[in-house]
Each structure stands twice: as structure tokens, then as C-alpha cells.
């Protein structure tokens, strides 16, 4: 009997309400576009089933992990229009932005029925996200103060998203 690949256990886009996900991001100006099964995902930095970004469009397939969609959307949300208008495949963000995006994707997971932060932590760990303190959960609750600060600074230019996430950010999603 072969061992199950942990990346096969992550929540995929096909398992959630995609209409709700698309509506959430379109409110912020990001269009989500489905790519046919088996086709290459345009703008995917990592290839395979990972989400892709080109300008104001995020591309995904049914087998794209939800964490990948939320992560790439997080990069897009953290950008200004100048970066978005030339965006193709690589977000070209700083390490501080990368950390803030990881923090943001955990927060956004709470807004996706069927996902939630605990599932996001498990999926991030199973996919291979790496944090100096070990698990994504430990990082989020014990070592992400810089990421949270960067995110809070960026949210100042995104009042709608700030309002949607404020209770989660300010409450630190009690353990």
C-alpha cells in the first residue's frame, strides 16, 4: 500500500463555493478565472495546480488548492495599482510582504465556508510552507507580529478589506 501524499489532502477549489469566492475578490477588483482541467494555469509561479496572477486576474483550476488562491490573492491585495498593472506570474514582493500574505491568507480562510484557519494551518503545513518556529499555527500565534504589523499598515489603503477582516485581525482569532 502506498503512502498518501500530504499535498493530496489539501482543500481544493472544487470543494468550496467558487461563486462566493469570486464575489469576495471581485469586490476588491480582482477577477478569478477558471482554467479547464489539465490545462496550464496562466501566470502560475510554481506551475502544476498552483494559482496564477496576471494583472487583475487570478487563474485557477478545480484542482487548485484554496490556500494557493488565497495566497496569490493576498499578494494582489497587498500591491498598489502600479505593481498590479505590470503583474505577470511573480508578485515580486519583499519578505515582509510574503509574511504578511501568509498572515492574510489565514485570516481570509475564516471567511471561506469549509476552510477556516485550522484547515488553512493544516493545508499550509501539508503543502510544505516553512516557518522557523515549526508549524504555520505556531508561527501565526507566536511569531507573526511583524507580519501582522505589515498587514495592518497595508490595510490602511484597503478600507473594504480592512472592515471585512477587522474583527479577525483585532481579535487575533483566539486559539
PyMOL commands that place a pseudoatom at each C-alpha (Angstrom):
pseudoatom trace, name=CA, resn=UNK, resi=1, chain=A, elem=C, hetatm=0, pos=[0.000, 0.000, 0.000]
pseudoatom trace, name=CA, resn=UNK, resi=2, chain=A, elem=C, hetatm=0, pos=[1.449, 3.372, -0.980]
pseudoatom trace, name=CA, resn=UNK, resi=3, chain=A, elem=C, hetatm=0, pos=[1.630, 6.243, 1.475]
pseudoatom trace, name=CA, resn=UNK, resi=4, chain=A, elem=C, hetatm=0, pos=[-0.745, 9.155, 0.831]
pseudoatom trace, name=CA, resn=UNK, resi=5, chain=A, elem=C, hetatm=0, pos=[0.996, 12.303, -0.386]
pseudoatom trace, name=CA, resn=UNK, resi=6, chain=A, elem=C, hetatm=0, pos=[0.136, 15.057, 2.140]
pseudoatom trace, name=CA, resn=UNK, resi=7, chain=A, elem=C, hetatm=0, pos=[-0.389, 17.517, -0.726]
pseudoatom trace, name=CA, resn=UNK, resi=8, chain=A, elem=C, hetatm=0, pos=[-3.312, 15.333, -1.832]
pseudoatom trace, name=CA, resn=UNK, resi=9, chain=A, elem=C, hetatm=0, pos=[-5.153, 16.153, 1.397]
pseudoatom trace, name=CA, resn=UNK, resi=10, chain=A, elem=C, hetatm=0, pos=[-5.444, 19.916, 0.900]
pseudoatom trace, name=CA, resn=UNK, resi=11, chain=A, elem=C, hetatm=0, pos=[-8.795, 21.573, 0.231]
pseudoatom trace, name=CA, resn=UNK, resi=12, chain=A, elem=C, hetatm=0, pos=[-9.220, 22.283, -3.488]
pseudoatom trace, name=CA, resn=UNK, resi=13, chain=A, elem=C, hetatm=0, pos=[-11.305, 24.951, -5.189]
pseudoatom trace, name=CA, resn=UNK, resi=14, chain=A, elem=C, hetatm=0, pos=[-13.702, 22.244, -6.428]
pseudoatom trace, name=CA, resn=UNK, resi=15, chain=A, elem=C, hetatm=0, pos=[-14.676, 21.604, -2.799]
pseudoatom trace, name=CA, resn=UNK, resi=16, chain=A, elem=C, hetatm=0, pos=[-15.870, 25.124, -1.952]
pseudoatom trace, name=CA, resn=UNK, resi=17, chain=A, elem=C, hetatm=0, pos=[-18.425, 27.634, -3.212]
pseudoatom trace, name=CA, resn=UNK, resi=18, chain=A, elem=C, hetatm=0, pos=[-16.436, 29.236, -6.026]
pseudoatom trace, name=CA, resn=UNK, resi=19, chain=A, elem=C, hetatm=0, pos=[-19.166, 31.799, -6.713]
pseudoatom trace, name=CA, resn=UNK, resi=20, chain=A, elem=C, hetatm=0, pos=[-18.790, 33.134, -3.183]
pseudoatom trace, name=CA, resn=UNK, resi=21, chain=A, elem=C, hetatm=0, pos=[-15.001, 33.245, -3.551]
pseudoatom trace, name=CA, resn=UNK, resi=22, chain=A, elem=C, hetatm=0, pos=[-15.246, 35.114, -6.866]
pseudoatom trace, name=CA, resn=UNK, resi=23, chain=A, elem=C, hetatm=0, pos=[-17.720, 37.606, -5.395]
pseudoatom trace, name=CA, resn=UNK, resi=24, chain=A, elem=C, hetatm=0, pos=[-15.459, 38.308, -2.420]
pseudoatom trace, name=CA, resn=UNK, resi=25, chain=A, elem=C, hetatm=0, pos=[-12.467, 39.155, -4.602]
pseudoatom trace, name=CA, resn=UNK, resi=26, chain=A, elem=C, hetatm=0, pos=[-14.398, 40.992, -7.310]
pseudoatom trace, name=CA, resn=UNK, resi=27, chain=A, elem=C, hetatm=0, pos=[-15.491, 43.427, -4.596]
pseudoatom trace, name=CA, resn=UNK, resi=28, chain=A, elem=C, hetatm=0, pos=[-11.809, 44.373, -4.410]
pseudoatom trace, name=CA, resn=UNK, resi=29, chain=A, elem=C, hetatm=0, pos=[-11.222, 44.485, -8.184]
pseudoatom trace, name=CA, resn=UNK, resi=30, chain=A, elem=C, hetatm=0, pos=[-9.656, 41.045, -8.658]
pseudoatom trace, name=CA, resn=UNK, resi=31, chain=A, elem=C, hetatm=0, pos=[-11.253, 38.736, -11.225]
pseudoatom trace, name=CA, resn=UNK, resi=32, chain=A, elem=C, hetatm=0, pos=[-10.993, 34.974, -10.737]
pseudoatom trace, name=CA, resn=UNK, resi=33, chain=A, elem=C, hetatm=0, pos=[-10.943, 32.906, -13.918]
pseudoatom trace, name=CA, resn=UNK, resi=34, chain=A, elem=C, hetatm=0, pos=[-11.364, 29.151, -14.097]
pseudoatom trace, name=CA, resn=UNK, resi=35, chain=A, elem=C, hetatm=0, pos=[-8.977, 27.226, -16.345]
pseudoatom trace, name=CA, resn=UNK, resi=36, chain=A, elem=C, hetatm=0, pos=[-10.059, 23.921, -17.867]
pseudoatom trace, name=CA, resn=UNK, resi=37, chain=A, elem=C, hetatm=0, pos=[-8.878, 20.748, -16.152]
pseudoatom trace, name=CA, resn=UNK, resi=38, chain=A, elem=C, hetatm=0, pos=[-5.500, 19.597, -17.400]
pseudoatom trace, name=CA, resn=UNK, resi=39, chain=A, elem=C, hetatm=0, pos=[-4.581, 22.944, -18.952]
pseudoatom trace, name=CA, resn=UNK, resi=40, chain=A, elem=C, hetatm=0, pos=[-1.622, 25.039, -17.803]
pseudoatom trace, name=CA, resn=UNK, resi=41, chain=A, elem=C, hetatm=0, pos=[-2.583, 27.815, -15.414]
pseudoatom trace, name=CA, resn=UNK, resi=42, chain=A, elem=C, hetatm=0, pos=[-1.551, 31.197, -16.850]
pseudoatom trace, name=CA, resn=UNK, resi=43, chain=A, elem=C, hetatm=0, pos=[0.621, 33.262, -14.550]
pseudoatom trace, name=CA, resn=UNK, resi=44, chain=A, elem=C, hetatm=0, pos=[1.368, 30.393, -12.166]
pseudoatom trace, name=CA, resn=UNK, resi=45, chain=A, elem=C, hetatm=0, pos=[4.728, 30.990, -10.495]
pseudoatom trace, name=CA, resn=UNK, resi=46, chain=A, elem=C, hetatm=0, pos=[5.034, 27.395, -9.314]
pseudoatom trace, name=CA, resn=UNK, resi=47, chain=A, elem=C, hetatm=0, pos=[3.207, 25.617, -12.141]
pseudoatom trace, name=CA, resn=UNK, resi=48, chain=A, elem=C, hetatm=0, pos=[1.200, 22.433, -11.705]
pseudoatom trace, name=CA, resn=UNK, resi=49, chain=A, elem=C, hetatm=0, pos=[-2.052, 23.238, -9.892]
pseudoatom trace, name=CA, resn=UNK, resi=50, chain=A, elem=C, hetatm=0, pos=[-0.949, 26.472, -8.211]
pseudoatom trace, name=CA, resn=UNK, resi=51, chain=A, elem=C, hetatm=0, pos=[-2.963, 29.663, -8.822]
pseudoatom trace, name=CA, resn=UNK, resi=52, chain=A, elem=C, hetatm=0, pos=[-1.607, 32.232, -11.266]
pseudoatom trace, name=CA, resn=UNK, resi=53, chain=A, elem=C, hetatm=0, pos=[-1.700, 36.020, -11.458]
pseudoatom trace, name=CA, resn=UNK, resi=54, chain=A, elem=C, hetatm=0, pos=[-1.648, 38.305, -14.470]
pseudoatom trace, name=CA, resn=UNK, resi=55, chain=A, elem=C, hetatm=0, pos=[-2.537, 41.943, -13.848]
pseudoatom trace, name=CA, resn=UNK, resi=56, chain=A, elem=C, hetatm=0, pos=[-6.063, 41.977, -12.346]
pseudoatom trace, name=CA, resn=UNK, resi=57, chain=A, elem=C, hetatm=0, pos=[-6.899, 38.302, -12.949]
pseudoatom trace, name=CA, resn=UNK, resi=58, chain=A, elem=C, hetatm=0, pos=[-6.220, 35.279, -10.761]
pseudoatom trace, name=CA, resn=UNK, resi=59, chain=A, elem=C, hetatm=0, pos=[-6.328, 31.963, -12.619]
pseudoatom trace, name=CA, resn=UNK, resi=60, chain=A, elem=C, hetatm=0, pos=[-7.190, 28.627, -11.022]
pseudoatom trace, name=CA, resn=UNK, resi=61, chain=A, elem=C, hetatm=0, pos=[-8.363, 25.112, -11.878]
pseudoatom trace, name=CA, resn=UNK, resi=62, chain=A, elem=C, hetatm=0, pos=[-10.746, 22.860, -9.986]
pseudoatom trace, name=CA, resn=UNK, resi=63, chain=A, elem=C, hetatm=0, pos=[-7.717, 21.078, -8.500]
pseudoatom trace, name=CA, resn=UNK, resi=64, chain=A, elem=C, hetatm=0, pos=[-6.022, 24.301, -7.352]
pseudoatom trace, name=CA, resn=UNK, resi=65, chain=A, elem=C, hetatm=0, pos=[-5.636, 24.357, -3.578]
pseudoatom trace, name=CA, resn=UNK, resi=66, chain=A, elem=C, hetatm=0, pos=[-7.695, 27.024, -1.821]
pseudoatom trace, name=CA, resn=UNK, resi=67, chain=A, elem=C, hetatm=0, pos=[-4.584, 28.072, 0.110]
pseudoatom trace, name=CA, resn=UNK, resi=68, chain=A, elem=C, hetatm=0, pos=[-2.899, 28.874, -3.221]
pseudoatom trace, name=CA, resn=UNK, resi=69, chain=A, elem=C, hetatm=0, pos=[-5.809, 31.040, -4.381]
pseudoatom trace, name=CA, resn=UNK, resi=70, chain=A, elem=C, hetatm=0, pos=[-5.878, 32.920, -1.079]
pseudoatom trace, name=CA, resn=UNK, resi=71, chain=A, elem=C, hetatm=0, pos=[-2.090, 33.327, -1.047]
pseudoatom trace, name=CA, resn=UNK, resi=72, chain=A, elem=C, hetatm=0, pos=[-1.865, 34.745, -4.571]
pseudoatom trace, name=CA, resn=UNK, resi=73, chain=A, elem=C, hetatm=0, pos=[-4.939, 36.926, -3.989]
pseudoatom trace, name=CA, resn=UNK, resi=74, chain=A, elem=C, hetatm=0, pos=[-3.216, 38.165, -0.830]
pseudoatom trace, name=CA, resn=UNK, resi=75, chain=A, elem=C, hetatm=0, pos=[-0.223, 39.276, -2.879]
pseudoatom trace, name=CA, resn=UNK, resi=76, chain=A, elem=C, hetatm=0, pos=[-2.536, 41.113, -5.278]
pseudoatom trace, name=CA, resn=UNK, resi=77, chain=A, elem=C, hetatm=0, pos=[-4.347, 42.820, -2.401]
pseudoatom trace, name=CA, resn=UNK, resi=78, chain=A, elem=C, hetatm=0, pos=[-1.034, 44.000, -0.928]
pseudoatom trace, name=CA, resn=UNK, resi=79, chain=A, elem=C, hetatm=0, pos=[0.048, 45.644, -4.206]
pseudoatom trace, name=CA, resn=UNK, resi=80, chain=A, elem=C, hetatm=0, pos=[-0.533, 49.150, -5.406]
pseudoatom trace, name=CA, resn=UNK, resi=81, chain=A, elem=C, hetatm=0, pos=[-2.003, 49.741, -8.882]
pseudoatom trace, name=CA, resn=UNK, resi=82, chain=A, elem=C, hetatm=0, pos=[1.430, 50.387, -10.381]
pseudoatom trace, name=CA, resn=UNK, resi=83, chain=A, elem=C, hetatm=0, pos=[2.577, 46.853, -9.480]
pseudoatom trace, name=CA, resn=UNK, resi=84, chain=A, elem=C, hetatm=0, pos=[-0.760, 45.288, -10.404]
pseudoatom trace, name=CA, resn=UNK, resi=85, chain=A, elem=C, hetatm=0, pos=[-0.705, 46.825, -13.885]
pseudoatom trace, name=CA, resn=UNK, resi=86, chain=A, elem=C, hetatm=0, pos=[2.571, 45.063, -14.766]
pseudoatom trace, name=CA, resn=UNK, resi=87, chain=A, elem=C, hetatm=0, pos=[1.977, 41.910, -12.724]
pseudoatom trace, name=CA, resn=UNK, resi=88, chain=A, elem=C, hetatm=0, pos=[2.732, 38.677, -14.548]
pseudoatom trace, name=CA, resn=UNK, resi=89, chain=A, elem=C, hetatm=0, pos=[3.459, 35.460, -12.651]
pseudoatom trace, name=CA, resn=UNK, resi=90, chain=A, elem=C, hetatm=0, pos=[5.856, 36.747, -9.968]
pseudoatom trace, name=CA, resn=UNK, resi=91, chain=A, elem=C, hetatm=0, pos=[4.467, 39.107, -7.331]
pseudoatom trace, name=CA, resn=UNK, resi=92, chain=A, elem=C, hetatm=0, pos=[7.989, 40.460, -6.744]
pseudoatom trace, name=CA, resn=UNK, resi=93, chain=A, elem=C, hetatm=0, pos=[7.156, 41.234, -3.137]
pseudoatom trace, name=CA, resn=UNK, resi=94, chain=A, elem=C, hetatm=0, pos=[9.524, 41.647, -0.219]
pseudoatom trace, name=CA, resn=UNK, resi=95, chain=A, elem=C, hetatm=0, pos=[9.991, 39.079, 2.550]
pseudoatom trace, name=CA, resn=UNK, resi=96, chain=A, elem=C, hetatm=0, pos=[7.862, 41.322, 4.775]
pseudoatom trace, name=CA, resn=UNK, resi=97, chain=A, elem=C, hetatm=0, pos=[5.078, 41.193, 2.178]
pseudoatom trace, name=CA, resn=UNK, resi=98, chain=A, elem=C, hetatm=0, pos=[5.399, 37.409, 1.875]
pseudoatom trace, name=CA, resn=UNK, resi=99, chain=A, elem=C, hetatm=0, pos=[4.979, 37.054, 5.631]
pseudoatom trace, name=CA, resn=UNK, resi=100, chain=A, elem=C, hetatm=0, pos=[2.019, 39.456, 5.652]
pseudoatom trace, name=CA, resn=UNK, resi=101, chain=A, elem=C, hetatm=0, pos=[0.419, 37.485, 2.795]
pseudoatom trace, name=CA, resn=UNK, resi=102, chain=A, elem=C, hetatm=0, pos=[0.732, 34.263, 4.789]
pseudoatom trace, name=CA, resn=UNK, resi=103, chain=A, elem=C, hetatm=0, pos=[-0.926, 36.003, 7.742]
pseudoatom trace, name=CA, resn=UNK, resi=104, chain=A, elem=C, hetatm=0, pos=[-3.634, 37.401, 5.463]
pseudoatom trace, name=CA, resn=UNK, resi=105, chain=A, elem=C, hetatm=0, pos=[-4.401, 34.039, 3.875]
pseudoatom trace, name=CA, resn=UNK, resi=106, chain=A, elem=C, hetatm=0, pos=[-5.077, 32.588, 7.329]
pseudoatom trace, name=CA, resn=UNK, resi=107, chain=A, elem=C, hetatm=0, pos=[-7.456, 35.464, 8.078]
pseudoatom trace, name=CA, resn=UNK, resi=108, chain=A, elem=C, hetatm=0, pos=[-9.223, 35.141, 4.725]
pseudoatom trace, name=CA, resn=UNK, resi=109, chain=A, elem=C, hetatm=0, pos=[-9.637, 31.393, 5.336]
pseudoatom trace, name=CA, resn=UNK, resi=110, chain=A, elem=C, hetatm=0, pos=[-12.047, 32.279, 8.129]
pseudoatom trace, name=CA, resn=UNK, resi=111, chain=A, elem=C, hetatm=0, pos=[-14.293, 33.947, 5.547]
pseudoatom trace, name=CA, resn=UNK, resi=112, chain=A, elem=C, hetatm=0, pos=[-14.492, 30.821, 3.347]
pseudoatom trace, name=CA, resn=UNK, resi=113, chain=A, elem=C, hetatm=0, pos=[-17.091, 28.253, 4.462]
pseudoatom trace, name=CA, resn=UNK, resi=114, chain=A, elem=C, hetatm=0, pos=[-15.411, 24.863, 4.621]
pseudoatom trace, name=CA, resn=UNK, resi=115, chain=A, elem=C, hetatm=0, pos=[-11.933, 26.323, 5.122]
pseudoatom trace, name=CA, resn=UNK, resi=116, chain=A, elem=C, hetatm=0, pos=[-11.320, 28.223, 8.363]
pseudoatom trace, name=CA, resn=UNK, resi=117, chain=A, elem=C, hetatm=0, pos=[-7.971, 28.877, 9.984]
pseudoatom trace, name=CA, resn=UNK, resi=118, chain=A, elem=C, hetatm=0, pos=[-7.385, 25.375, 11.373]
pseudoatom trace, name=CA, resn=UNK, resi=119, chain=A, elem=C, hetatm=0, pos=[-7.850, 23.821, 7.938]
pseudoatom trace, name=CA, resn=UNK, resi=120, chain=A, elem=C, hetatm=0, pos=[-5.591, 26.526, 6.468]
pseudoatom trace, name=CA, resn=UNK, resi=121, chain=A, elem=C, hetatm=0, pos=[-2.876, 25.710, 9.013]
pseudoatom trace, name=CA, resn=UNK, resi=122, chain=A, elem=C, hetatm=0, pos=[-3.099, 22.007, 8.140]
pseudoatom trace, name=CA, resn=UNK, resi=123, chain=A, elem=C, hetatm=0, pos=[-3.046, 22.684, 4.405]
pseudoatom trace, name=CA, resn=UNK, resi=124, chain=A, elem=C, hetatm=0, pos=[-0.108, 25.081, 4.660]
pseudoatom trace, name=CA, resn=UNK, resi=125, chain=A, elem=C, hetatm=0, pos=[1.871, 22.518, 6.664]
pseudoatom trace, name=CA, resn=UNK, resi=126, chain=A, elem=C, hetatm=0, pos=[0.930, 19.643, 4.335]
pseudoatom trace, name=CA, resn=UNK, resi=127, chain=A, elem=C, hetatm=0, pos=[1.884, 21.689, 1.273]
pseudoatom trace, name=CA, resn=UNK, resi=128, chain=A, elem=C, hetatm=0, pos=[5.291, 22.492, 2.725]
pseudoatom trace, name=CA, resn=UNK, resi=129, chain=A, elem=C, hetatm=0, pos=[5.132, 26.098, 3.904]
pseudoatom trace, name=CA, resn=UNK, resi=130, chain=A, elem=C, hetatm=0, pos=[8.167, 26.593, 6.108]
pseudoatom trace, name=CA, resn=UNK, resi=131, chain=A, elem=C, hetatm=0, pos=[8.454, 28.666, 9.282]
pseudoatom trace, name=CA, resn=UNK, resi=132, chain=A, elem=C, hetatm=0, pos=[11.434, 28.933, 11.621]
pseudoatom trace, name=CA, resn=UNK, resi=133, chain=A, elem=C, hetatm=0, pos=[9.253, 28.108, 14.638]
pseudoatom trace, name=CA, resn=UNK, resi=134, chain=A, elem=C, hetatm=0, pos=[7.826, 24.976, 13.035]
pseudoatom trace, name=CA, resn=UNK, resi=135, chain=A, elem=C, hetatm=0, pos=[4.167, 24.800, 12.118]
pseudoatom trace, name=CA, resn=UNK, resi=136, chain=A, elem=C, hetatm=0, pos=[2.120, 27.532, 10.495]
pseudoatom trace, name=CA, resn=UNK, resi=137, chain=A, elem=C, hetatm=0, pos=[-0.175, 27.560, 13.526]
pseudoatom trace, name=CA, resn=UNK, resi=138, chain=A, elem=C, hetatm=0, pos=[2.732, 28.173, 15.902]
pseudoatom trace, name=CA, resn=UNK, resi=139, chain=A, elem=C, hetatm=0, pos=[4.072, 30.886, 13.592]
pseudoatom trace, name=CA, resn=UNK, resi=140, chain=A, elem=C, hetatm=0, pos=[0.679, 32.619, 13.384]
pseudoatom trace, name=CA, resn=UNK, resi=141, chain=A, elem=C, hetatm=0, pos=[0.039, 32.710, 17.131]
pseudoatom trace, name=CA, resn=UNK, resi=142, chain=A, elem=C, hetatm=0, pos=[3.591, 33.090, 18.451]
pseudoatom trace, name=CA, resn=UNK, resi=143, chain=A, elem=C, hetatm=0, pos=[5.891, 34.635, 15.834]
pseudoatom trace, name=CA, resn=UNK, resi=144, chain=A, elem=C, hetatm=0, pos=[3.894, 36.672, 13.326]
pseudoatom trace, name=CA, resn=UNK, resi=145, chain=A, elem=C, hetatm=0, pos=[3.833, 40.101, 14.969]
pseudoatom trace, name=CA, resn=UNK, resi=146, chain=A, elem=C, hetatm=0, pos=[5.916, 41.633, 12.154]
pseudoatom trace, name=CA, resn=UNK, resi=147, chain=A, elem=C, hetatm=0, pos=[3.644, 40.053, 9.541]
pseudoatom trace, name=CA, resn=UNK, resi=148, chain=A, elem=C, hetatm=0, pos=[0.572, 41.393, 11.325]
pseudoatom trace, name=CA, resn=UNK, resi=149, chain=A, elem=C, hetatm=0, pos=[2.086, 44.882, 11.556]
pseudoatom trace, name=CA, resn=UNK, resi=150, chain=A, elem=C, hetatm=0, pos=[2.915, 44.912, 7.842]
pseudoatom trace, name=CA, resn=UNK, resi=151, chain=A, elem=C, hetatm=0, pos=[-0.589, 43.719, 7.025]
pseudoatom trace, name=CA, resn=UNK, resi=152, chain=A, elem=C, hetatm=0, pos=[-2.207, 46.354, 9.227]
pseudoatom trace, name=CA, resn=UNK, resi=153, chain=A, elem=C, hetatm=0, pos=[-0.160, 49.052, 7.510]
pseudoatom trace, name=CA, resn=UNK, resi=154, chain=A, elem=C, hetatm=0, pos=[-1.249, 47.795, 4.077]
pseudoatom trace, name=CA, resn=UNK, resi=155, chain=A, elem=C, hetatm=0, pos=[-4.908, 47.554, 5.100]
pseudoatom trace, name=CA, resn=UNK, resi=156, chain=A, elem=C, hetatm=0, pos=[-4.991, 51.320, 5.549]
pseudoatom trace, name=CA, resn=UNK, resi=157, chain=A, elem=C, hetatm=0, pos=[-5.270, 51.599, 1.756]
pseudoatom trace, name=CA, resn=UNK, resi=158, chain=A, elem=C, hetatm=0, pos=[-7.963, 48.883, 1.537]
pseudoatom trace, name=CA, resn=UNK, resi=159, chain=A, elem=C, hetatm=0, pos=[-10.924, 50.105, 3.635]
pseudoatom trace, name=CA, resn=UNK, resi=160, chain=A, elem=C, hetatm=0, pos=[-13.362, 47.420, 2.443]
pseudoatom trace, name=CA, resn=UNK, resi=161, chain=A, elem=C, hetatm=0, pos=[-10.965, 44.577, 3.198]
pseudoatom trace, name=CA, resn=UNK, resi=162, chain=A, elem=C, hetatm=0, pos=[-9.992, 46.201, 6.487]
pseudoatom trace, name=CA, resn=UNK, resi=163, chain=A, elem=C, hetatm=0, pos=[-13.642, 46.282, 7.520]
pseudoatom trace, name=CA, resn=UNK, resi=164, chain=A, elem=C, hetatm=0, pos=[-14.125, 42.631, 6.495]
pseudoatom trace, name=CA, resn=UNK, resi=165, chain=A, elem=C, hetatm=0, pos=[-11.048, 41.473, 8.384]
pseudoatom trace, name=CA, resn=UNK, resi=166, chain=A, elem=C, hetatm=0, pos=[-11.002, 43.886, 11.330]
pseudoatom trace, name=CA, resn=UNK, resi=167, chain=A, elem=C, hetatm=0, pos=[-12.693, 41.594, 13.830]
pseudoatom trace, name=CA, resn=UNK, resi=168, chain=A, elem=C, hetatm=0, pos=[-10.344, 38.761, 12.894]
pseudoatom trace, name=CA, resn=UNK, resi=169, chain=A, elem=C, hetatm=0, pos=[-7.196, 40.906, 12.967]
pseudoatom trace, name=CA, resn=UNK, resi=170, chain=A, elem=C, hetatm=0, pos=[-8.044, 42.776, 16.123]
pseudoatom trace, name=CA, resn=UNK, resi=171, chain=A, elem=C, hetatm=0, pos=[-9.248, 39.660, 17.897]
pseudoatom trace, name=CA, resn=UNK, resi=172, chain=A, elem=C, hetatm=0, pos=[-6.261, 37.626, 16.719]
pseudoatom trace, name=CA, resn=UNK, resi=173, chain=A, elem=C, hetatm=0, pos=[-8.672, 34.731, 16.227]
pseudoatom trace, name=CA, resn=UNK, resi=174, chain=A, elem=C, hetatm=0, pos=[-8.487, 33.358, 19.767]
pseudoatom trace, name=CA, resn=UNK, resi=175, chain=A, elem=C, hetatm=0, pos=[-6.862, 29.942, 19.969]
for i in range(1, 175): cmd.bond("trace and resi %d" % i, "trace and resi %d" % (i + 1))
show_as sticks, trace
zoom trace
